[in-house]
Amino acid sequence: MSEAFDVTRWRPAPFLPERETREGSLIFVVAVLCFLACLTAMGVLAADRAARGWTSQITGAATVIVRPRGGETPDAAAARAAEALAGVPGVSEARALEPKKAYDLIRPWLGDVSDLEDLPVPRLVDVTLDARHPADAKALDRALRAQGVDAAVDDHSVWIKDIRRAGGVVRGLGVGVFLLIAAAAGAVIAFATRAGLAARRDVVEVLHLAGAEDSYIARLFQARFAKVAGLAGLLGAAGAGVLGAALRLAGGGEGLTPALPIAWSDLLAVLPCPLVAALVAAAAAQFTAVRLIRDMQ
């Protein structure tokens, strides 16, 4: 008699079961995509920091190549150039470099030369510019010409442009890779939604006959795959965070290499991953489900 009143036996099965055999594969694929997206975000942040650091270092300095005139010695010409530049507004310090440093700079280009002192190696003057109001190359050149110094000023403007251009390319590639990964994740969710609807086509038709709206059925898939993608995003973000921390520690606290200085703050880039994955999955599932349900009618 108790069996006759056991209403749980007569409850209809849910439209979408709590678990599916294919769900594990879906979580794995989305987690890998989220892992790659998080690594891309951390890499872009580290590369941008390196580019800004190099730009700030180069912007605050200039190099002057001094060529002696007549019977003037190279050392005397360099000292005269440093003295002329020291009084220029926007220059914090100007000092002539030792001949050995000039030799060390050109030695890699000349190879194994036994005696560089016999070569007409120009002297160098290292100029430190004011951080707030740095002097430009024209002002330095005018000061040198006023003192009759034959020299060429390198304010590293070419290097600065190249670094900024490279930083922009890295940021653009990072955004492109992120969009590709998001599109791939959406395509995977769309495929899973299509397969789920195809397996329940008869149930969808019965729900239509019962008066269920298309948006109601689509929201069931939207909620399911948003939950799955959120879990996968959490796993992918955790894996990327662990790898980022390992790279940070492997570099002695300064990141993997000086060219990729990963900071602890870069690990925060993984935090939005579960939410972004859930939103992308929800949008893809909603769009795919609505189109397929309409085609079934």
C-alpha positions, 0 to 999 in steps of 0.5 A, spaced: 500 500 500 505 504 501 508 503 494 501 506 491 502 512 495 510 513 493 509 519 489 517 519 487 516 513 483 511 517 478 515 524 478 518 525 470 525 525 469 528 531 468 529 534 461 537 534 462 540 529 467 544 532 472 550 528 469 552 526 462 558 521 460 560 526 455 561 532 460 568 530 463 571 530 456 567 537 455 570 540 462 577 537 460 577 541 453 574 548 456 579 547 462 585 547 457 582 553 453 581 557 459 588 555 461 591 557 455 587 564 455 590 565 462 597 564 460 596 568 454 594 574 459 599 573 464 604 573 458 602 579 455 602 583 462 609 581 463 611 583 456 608 589 457 611 591 463 618 589 460 617 594 454 615 599 459 621 598 463 626 598 457 622 604 455 623 608 461 630 606 462 632 608 455 628 615 455 632 617 461 639 617 458 643 619 451 649 617 449 654 622 445 660 619 440 665 624 440 671 625 435 677 628 437 679 634 432 686 636 430 691 635 435 686 634 441 686 627 444 680 623 444 680 623 452 680 631 452 675 631 447 670 627 451 672 631 457 670 637 453 664 634 451 662 632 458 663 639 461 659 642 455 653 638 456 653 638 464 650 645 463 644 644 459 637 644 462 634 638 462 641 634 463 642 631 470 649 628 469 654 628 463 660 624 464 666 621 459 666 613 459 673 610 460 676 608 454 676 600 456 668 601 456 668 603 449 673 598 447 668 593 450 662 595 446 665 594 440 669 588 441 664 583 440 663 587 433 670 586 431 672 579 434 678 577 437 683 584 436 689 583 440 690 591 440 684 596 440 688 602 442 691 602 435 684 603 432 681 610 432 676 608 437 671 614 439 670 616 446 663 616 449 659 620 454 654 618 458 648 623 459 643 622 464 637 626 463 632 629 467 626 625 469 621 631 469 624 635 463 629 631 459 633 635 454 632 633 447 637 631 442 637 638 438 639 641 445 645 637 446 647 637 439 647 645 439 651 645 446 656 641 443 657 645 437 657 651 441 663 649 444 666 646 437 666 639 439 665 634 433 660 629 436 654 625 434 648 625 439 644 618 440 637 619 444 635 612 443 629 614 439 629 609 434 630 604 440 624 607 443 620 606 437 622 599 436 620 597 443 613 601 443 612 598 436 614 591 439 609 592 445 603 594 441 604 587 437 605 583 443 598 586 446 595 585 439 597 578 438 594 577 446 588 580 444 587 576 438 589 569 441 584 570 447 579 572 442 580 565 438 580 561 444 573 564 446 571 563 439 573 555 440 570 555 447 564 557 444 564 553 438 565 547 443 559 549 447 555 550 441 557 543 438 555 540 445 548 544 445 547 541 438 548 534 440 544 535 447 538 537 443 539 532 438 538 526 443 532 529 446 528 532 440 522 528 442 522 531 449 522 538 445 516 536 441 512 534 447 514 540 451 512 544 445 505 541 445 505 542 452 506 549 451 513 550 453 516 556 450 523 556 446 526 561 451 524 556 456 527 550 453 533 554 451 535 557 458 535 549 460 541 548 456 544 555 458 544 554 465 547 547 464 553 549 460 554 555 464 555 551 470 560 546 466 564 552 463 564 555 470 567 549 473 572 548 467 574 555 467 576 554 475 580 548 473 584 552 468 585 558 472 588 554 477 592 550 473 595 557 470 596 560 476 600 554 479 604 554 473 605 562 473 607 562 480 612 556 479 615 560 473 615 566 478 619 562 483 624 559 478 626 566 476 629 567 482 623 572 484 624 576 478 620 572 473 622 567 468 627 571 464 628 579 464 624 579 458 618 576 461 618 579 468 612 575 471 610 579 477 605 576 483 600 581 481 600 578 474 596 572 477 590 576 478 589 575 471 586 568 472 581 570 477 575 573 471 576 566 467 571 562 470 566 568 470 568 569 462 568 562 461 561 561 464 558 567 460 561 565 453 558 558 454 551 561 456 551 565 450 553 560 445 548 555 448 543 560 448 544 562 441 545 555 438 539 552 442 534 557 440 536 556 433 535 549 433 529 549 437 526 553 431 528 549 426 525 543 429 518 546 429 
